[in-house]
Amino acid sequence: MSIPQKKTPMNSASGRGDYSASVPLSLIVPSDCGGERLDRILARLLPQHSRNRLQGWIRDGRVRLGSETLTETRRRLWGGETLVVDAVEEVCSESATAENIPLSVVYEDDSLLVIDKPAGLVVHPGNGNWNGTLLNALLHYSPALAAVPRGGIVHRLDKDTSGLLVVARTLAAQTDLVRQLQARTVKRRYRALVRGECERDGTVDAPIGRHPTQRTKMAVVRGGKPARTHYRILERFIGCTLVECALETGRTHQIRVHMASIGHPLVGDPVYGGGASRIPVGAVFHRQALHAWRLGLVHPVTGRTMQWTSPIPEDFAGLLDDLRAAAEAAQAAIDAAQADEFDDDWDESDGPQVFYVRGDEYEEYEEGEEGEEGEEGDYDEGCDVAGDEAEGADGEESFVEDDDEAFDELVSDDELLDECVDEGESAALTSLATEDDSAPSDGGALARKRSRRG
């Protein structure tokens, strides 16, 4: 079995990528650029190239001022000088060959390709992955990308991260997109499932660099490159939280490192999560639960703001469904336990309890208990009389305020009347008596009571 060999044709001066023959360019420094840095002047004169590429040319000794070779990017110029730049056309590495690998193309035109990358696909050839990468697939899909540095790839996604990324089809588009990334006008949103229950939305602002002892890992380190990640809570599960992350910078493994640094490693992350990255219940998720679901940018040619979205892939969506089902089952168990506890406290044989209040004291009666005078819980002699309702013979409620006979029966006892007056109920009796005066009656109950008290 043949073993793929690493092919790294290098430029002798720089040790960088593959280049075609250099093309000398003669450039005159504008007078209004006096005092500016060399790399910034070149970026203005050669806008089709990124500043990073131009800085590489300067360090490689490809920029001359007369007989002097300029190698310092911060060199200040006066203006009016003539520069000679050995411009080179960087091309895609010869180690990358076209391979017929299916691609999910979300959008394409003459300048851009937007790809929905599946989990498990390496973006660019590297150690242990010299074939079967996104670059190999792009060269098969669009052979013209061989003339664009890195096959037009402007940013990357980790091998086991799924979602959207943009590819430039021309050098000018690639340079413009790189500058947009530097200016943070490319908007990238990710969905991530993290361990633990996040309490609130937040921002992680911490520099990222190589791990001090494990060089294959990144870490939050003093002196690292500035990095900022915003996150907001979308959904909570048992022991896990679904969050949306927005990047202001694009450091290697940024979301994975930042979320692990605050105690919420991504579920399934084999590098930064360790054993704690597994979900509390269910099967093991064999990759980091991270998906680049939304991408927005300004089109490098038309200037239009564009945006694309990608649904969460099947394996990630299935994991979320399992977690939702577990959360619903747990909540149902809690509700059932609470209902059982409530039923234990309630004795249905006791029936509803009714409280009748008299003054500052109250007596408890149970529905269906016989009173002192009635057969089905009628009012006893000691209850309030003002505004009360009486039960009719047929069980229906009937008001007694305007019924002379009922009123006479209720207040016929002098002792009851005195007790009501003593308890401060005289106002209620006066109200009843006033309403009764308005109705014609021969020898009404109110007149009889007044004569008795007189």
ZIQUI-V787025 format. One line per field, one symbol per residue. burial: I if it has 24 or more other C-alpha atoms within 12 Angstrom, else O. Layout:
burial->???
//
This chain:
burial->OOOOOOOOOOOOOOOOIIIOOOOOOOIIIOOOOOOOIIIIIIIOOIOIIIIOIIIIIIIIIIIIIOOOOIOIIOOOIOOOOOIIIIIIIIIIIIIIIIOOOOIOIIIOOOIIIIIIIIIOIIIIIOOOOIIIIIIIIIIOIIOOIIIIIIIIIIIIIIIIIIIIIIIIIIIIIIIIIIIIIOOOIIIIIIIIIIIIOIOOOOIIIIIIIOOOOOOOOIIIOOOOOOIIIIIIIOIIIIIIIIIIIIIIIIIIIIIIIIIIIIOIIIIIIOIIIOOIIIIIOOOOIIIIIIIIIIIIIIIIOOOOOOIIIIOIIOIIOOIIOIIIOOOOOOOOOOOOOOOOOOOOOOOOOOOOOOOOOOOOOOOOIOOOOOOOOOOOOIIOOIIIIIOOOIOOOOOOOOOIIIIIOIIIOIIIOOOOIOOIOOOOOOOOIOOIIOOIOOOOOOOIIIOOIOOOOO
//
